[in-house]
């Protein structure tokens, strides 16, 4: 059985250990808790407040995992994980530039986790990193939300 808590913490730790993503000047909040993204001004635990941004939420089990038998007593699992990034800035173009920098660094860190010398620390290898994004304006601020999805391949002994 997949330990999603350990899995999410491994992704979070990998991101935190990066000098750019782990720098609080670039990412203020990094957690393994999926929050709602209809940015609210109230201090509701389900939503990021503006003081939390820029923020990253790691979702270790974004969709159902796939399994296939491997060697005796092994199953290879592929688990889709998501890293959701949220930023807020006043300028549309300057905000998009800042947000794209954040996304590029998330993708860079995840893309490096493809070999046994650089995995997620739990024997998980990253494949197929891709990002989708959306944006909206609320008041004088533009909000940018990107979802980076990666397929994490694990070998599980049973």
N, C-alpha and C positions, 0 to 999 in steps of 0.2 A: 504494500500500500504506500502511496506517495505521501510524504510528510510535507504538506503545503506550507506549513509555518517555516520549516527549515529551508524550503525552497525559496519562499519569498524573502526570508532574511539573507540568504546567499546572494540574491540579486541586489538587494538593498546594500549589503556590505560591499559588494563589488563596485557599485556606483559611488558609495561614500568614500572608498579608498582611492578614487581617481582625484588627481589634484585640481581639475577644473570642476567636475560635477560635485565633488565633496566640499568645495569652497562655499561657505555661507554667503559670500558676496554674489555668487551665481545662482545658488539654490538655497532658499531659506528653509523649506520643509521637505523632508524626504521620509516617507513612511510606507508601510505595507498594509495600508488600509484604503480601500476604495471609497472615495467620498463622492457625493453628488457634485455636478459641475455647473449648476445653474447659479453661479456665484451669488451669495446672499450677504446682506450687510449685517444680519443678526449673527450672534455667536452660536450657531447651531452646529453640533458635532458632525452632522452629515455633510456639511458644505465647507469649502475653504473660505476663509474670510480674506479680505484684501491684505491684512497684515501677515498672512501665511505665504504670500506669493513672492517670488516664483516658487512653485511647489511641484513635487513629483510624488505620484502614488504608484506603488508596485502592486500589481494584481497577479499573483502566482498561478492561478487557475482560471484564466480568462474564458476558456472553453473546455469542453470535455477532452480528456487525454486519449491518445490512441496507444494501443499495445500490440506488440507482435512478439512471438516466441523467438528467443535467441538460442544460445547454447543451453546445455542441460542446466536447469535451475536458474536460468536468467530470462528476464523479459525486458525488451527494449521499449521504453515508454517515450512518447513525444507529447510534451505538455506545452500548449500555447500560453505564454505569459505576456502581460502587457505592462508597459511603463507609460503612465499618463502624465504629461507635463502641462502645467497651467501657468501662464504669465499674464500680466496686466500692465499696460503702458498707455500713455496719452496719445502718442502719435501712431497712426496706422502703419506707415512704412518703417519707421524706426522700431516700433514694437515688433513687427514681423521679423526684422533683422535680428533683434535680440532673441526672439523666440527660436528662429532658425538656428542660431548659434547653440542654444540649449539642446535642441533636437539633434544637431550634428554631433555634439559631444556625447549624448546618450547612445546614439547609434555607434559611434566610435568605440565606446567602452564595451558595448555588447558584442560588436563585431570581433573584438580581440579575444573573446572567450570561446574559441573554436578548436582548441587543441588540448591535449593532456598536460602540456606545460602551462597553459593559461585557460583553465576552466572556471566554473563558478564555485569551486571549492567543495562541491558535493558530487563531483563526477558528472556534472551536467555540461553538455556542450551546446553552444548557441548556433542556430541555423536560421536562415531566412528572416533577417531583420528588415522590417519595413514600417513606414510611418504614414498615418493619415492625419489631417488637421482640419480644424474648424475655427472660426472666429466670430465674435459678435461685439457689439458696442452697447455699453450701458452707461448712461450719463456721459461724462467726458472721457471715459476710459475704453480702450479696446482690450478684449480678453482673447487670448489665443490658447487653444487646447489641442494638443497633439497626442495621439495614441500610437506608440511604437509597439509593434507586436513582434515577438521572436518565438521560434519553435525551439524548445529546450529538449534535448535528447538525453535521457537517463537510462542507465542499465541497472536494473533492480534484481537482486538475488532473492530467491525464495526457497 
